[in-house]
Amino acid sequence: MAEGGKPHISIVIPTLNEGETVGRVITEVQRILAGKNYEILVIDGNSSDGTADKAERMGAKVIYENTGKGNALIKGLAEARGEVIVSMDADLSNEPKELNLLIDSIESGYDLCMGSRFMAGGGTEDMPLVRRMGNRAFVCMVNFLFGSNYSDMCYGYRSFKRNIVARLRLKETGFGIETEINIKAAKLKLRVMEIPSNEKPRNAGEPKLRTFKDGYAILATILHNIRD
């Protein structure tokens, strides 16, 4: 962890009632990043199960934001002090052992690195068929409309070079945030890399994604960015 000086790596973890898993996520991040200069930011949506208290006891900085995942991520990216910023979930679906790949990609010159469940070496154990089909449809739509070549879309395990965060000018308040990042990265012609990622099933707690409601929000994000 950073002691006094500015951290090189910031880990941003949005949470809402993830008390059963947030401690294990933080422990794994600390193990993987041992010896490195880093900070962990937990962006909590006023959880009622002690998520924030547990995270704080384990050394994370807790910031409160209860108006949606997108706003939580935007706030976390703005508060992060590291030159390399990684966003990840708190439900143990993201593999902490993939952190070094995400970090190394930024350190080697990429602006944005995204985990992909649908490239060789990746996979998911947590996506029903209807969501898999929806994700594929959104990937094809964004690639066609914005000239990109993504293999995954609605996945939050990714890393950023600090100086591109402001250029993205993110606005989405909810689950459209990852799609907005992909679209704006394509528009800005950022140096983007995808790495294979293996998504595990949610370990505990209730899923926050609502397939059809949030699917419509993602579609609205795509349509809005055509006009913008």
N, C-alpha and C positions, 0 to 999 in steps of 0.2 A: 504494500500500500504506500501511497505518497505520504511522506512525513515532512511537512513544512513547505517543500518545493512544489513546483507545478508537475502534475502527473503527465506521463507520456501517453497513457492509454486510459480511456474512460469507458466503463461498461454501463449502459443505460438499460434499466429493467422496469418497464411499466407493470404495475400490480393492481389487482383488485381482489381482495379476499384469497390470497395465495399463501396463507399462514402455514399450511401443511407442507409446502414445498420450497418456499423462498429461502429458508435456511440451508437446505441441501444445495440449492443452486449457488448461493453465495459461497458455501464451503468449497464446491467444485471449482468455481472461478478463482478463488484464492489459491487453491492447490495448483491449478494450471498456470497461473500467472506469478507464482512464487519467485521472488528475486527480481521482478520487474516493477517499474514505477507506474502505479495505476490507482484509479479510484473507482468505486462502485456507487452509482446513483440509482436509487429506487424511487420511481415516480408513482406515488400511491394515490388511488382514487378514493381516499377516506375509507379504507377497509374496516370492517367491523369485527375481524377475527384476530387482531393482533399482528397482522402482517408487518406494519410499519415498525412497531416496537421490536419485533424479532430482528428485522433487517438492521435497525439502528444498533442493537446490542452486538451484532456481528460485524460492525464497523462500516456499514454502508451509510451514505448520506441520504436522508429521506426528504423528498420534495413532494408537496401535495398538489394534485391536479385532478379534479373529479368531473371533467366535462368531456370525457371520451378518450379512446386510445390515441387517436391522432394528436390531440392537444397534449396528452401526456408525453408522447414522443417528441413533439416540437419543443416542449418545455425542457425535456431532458437534454436534447441536442444543444439547446441554447445555454444550458447551465454547465454542460461538460467542458472541462478545461484541457483535456488531452488533445494531442495532435492526431491520434487515432481514436475514433469513437465507434463502439460496437453496440448495436441494439439486440436484445434477446428477450425471450419470454421467461416467466417465473414458474412455469408449470412442469419443468423437466422434459419438455418436448424437444428442446434444442440441446444438442450434444456439446457440453463444454470443451471436449477434446478437439472440436473444430475451431476453437477460438484462435489458435495460432495461425491457421490458414487465413482466416479473415484479417488478422493483424498483419501478417507477412505480405499480403496482397497490397495493402495500403502503403506499407513501408517500401515496397518495390516500385511504386510509382502510380498505382491506380487511384482514381478518385473515389470510387465506390466499388465495393465487393459484396455480392449477394449469394447467400446459400440457395442452392437449387435442389429440389427434390426429384426433378425430372430430367437430369442429365446423367450420363454414365457414372456410376458410383454413388448416386443419391437414391433416396427412397422415402416413403412415408408409411407409417403404421397408424395414422390418425386422420385419414381423409376418406369419408364415404364417397360412393360413386357420384352422387349428384354434385358434391363439391369439387371432385376431381374433374368432372365435365365442365363445370362453371369456370374453374381456374384455367383449363385449357382454352375455353372460348375467349376468356379475357386476354390470355397470352397472344392468341392469334389476332385478336382485334387490335391490341396495342402495337404488335409488330407490323401489321399492315398499315395502320394509320400513321405511325410515327417513325417508320423505317428502322426499327430496332430488331434484335435477334435474341430475345429472351426465351428461356425455357421454363421459367416459373414466374409467378406474379405476386400472389397474395401471401407472402412469407416474410416474417419480420426479422429473421436472423441475418444481419448484414453489418457491414462496416463502412465508415465514412472518413475521408480526409477532412480534417477540421475546416479548412478554408473553403470547402465547397458547400457547407451547410447553409450559409446565408444566401448563396447564389440560387439554391433550390426554391427559396421563398415558399415554404410549405404552408398550406392553408387547411387541409382536410382535418376535420375534428374526430372522425371515427375510423372504421376499418378500411376506408379508401386510401389511407396514408401511404401504404406500400406501393399501390398502383400509381399514386401521384408522384412518388419518388422515381419510379421507373420511367414514367412519361417525361418528367422534367429532366432527368439525366439524358434521355435520348434527344430532347430538344436542345439541350445545352452542349451536346456532343461530348459529354464527359467520358473519361477513360474508365470503362466498366468491365468488371470481371465477374463471372459466375464460378462458384466452386460447388462440388457435390456435397449435399447435406442430407443427413438421415434423421427424419422427424420421428420422434417416439410418441406413443400415446400419452395424453394428459395423465399425470400420475395421481392427481387428486383434485377435488374441487369441481366447480361447474364451468363448462366452456362458456366463453363470453361471445363467441361468434354466433350470429343467427343467420343461417344459410341464406334465406330468401331476402330478408330485410337488408342484410349487409351486402348481399349480391347486388341488389338494386342500387345501393350507395356506391359500390365500386363502378357499376355501369355509369352512374351519374358523374363520377369523377372522370371517366374516360371522355364522355360527351362534353363536359365542361372544358376540358383541356384541348379539345378540338377547336373550340371557339376562342379560347383565351390566347 
